[in-house]
Amino acid sequence: MKVRYQYRIYPTPQQVKGLNQLFGCCRVVYNDALAIVRSVPQGEKWPSNAELQKLVITQAKKTAEREWLADVSVVPLQQSVQD
């Protein structure tokens, strides 16, 4: 027999702001990685997961446009690239 649980959370306004920031960063990283993969010409090898992470997370944090990526945890960003 399988058991299923259903939970509901009620985040505070500060937690909502943090979650929105995290989800926004994940969306940007995912879209950047997807754009890189789609720009690879047909027949060529895609960049590895580690190379993508280096490009869209590590190096992006060093630029002025994406320095706000450093405000969130890197683990969800890495998962976004993996997805």
C-alpha positions in Angstrom: 0.0 0.0 0.0 1.3 3.4 -0.9 0.8 6.4 1.3 0.5 9.9 -0.1 0.9 13.1 1.9 -0.2 16.5 0.8 1.4 19.6 2.3 0.6 23.3 2.0 3.0 26.0 3.0 2.4 29.6 3.9 5.6 31.5 3.4 6.2 34.9 5.0 6.6 37.9 2.6 10.4 37.7 3.1 10.4 34.0 2.2 8.2 34.7 -0.9 10.8 37.3 -2.0 13.6 34.9 -1.6 11.8 32.1 -3.4 10.9 34.5 -6.3 14.6 35.5 -6.5 15.7 31.8 -6.5 13.2 30.8 -9.2 14.1 33.7 -11.3 17.8 32.9 -11.2 17.1 29.3 -12.0 15.1 30.4 -15.0 17.8 32.6 -16.3 20.5 30.0 -15.9 18.3 27.3 -17.6 17.6 29.6 -20.5 21.3 30.6 -20.9 22.3 26.9 -21.0 19.6 26.1 -23.4 20.7 28.9 -25.7 24.3 27.6 -25.7 23.2 24.1 -26.5 20.9 25.2 -29.3 23.7 27.3 -30.8 25.9 24.3 -31.4 26.0 23.4 -35.1 24.4 20.2 -36.2 26.7 17.2 -35.9 29.0 18.8 -33.4 29.3 17.6 -29.8 27.4 19.4 -27.1 29.4 20.9 -24.2 29.5 18.8 -21.1 27.5 19.6 -18.0 30.6 20.8 -16.2 31.5 23.1 -19.2 27.9 24.5 -19.2 28.0 25.2 -15.5 31.3 27.0 -15.9 29.9 29.2 -18.6 26.4 30.0 -17.3 27.1 30.0 -13.6 30.7 30.6 -12.6 31.7 33.0 -15.4 28.3 34.7 -15.4 28.6 35.6 -11.7 31.8 37.6 -12.6 30.0 39.8 -15.1 28.2 43.0 -14.2 24.9 41.9 -15.8 24.7 38.6 -13.9 26.5 39.4 -10.6 23.1 38.9 -8.8 23.4 35.2 -9.4 25.8 35.1 -6.4 22.9 36.0 -4.1 21.4 32.6 -4.2 22.7 29.1 -3.5 24.6 27.4 -6.4 22.9 24.0 -5.9 19.6 24.9 -7.5 21.4 26.7 -10.3 23.5 23.5 -11.0 20.3 21.5 -11.1 18.8 23.9 -13.6 21.8 23.3 -15.9 21.5 19.6 -15.4 17.8 19.7 -16.4 
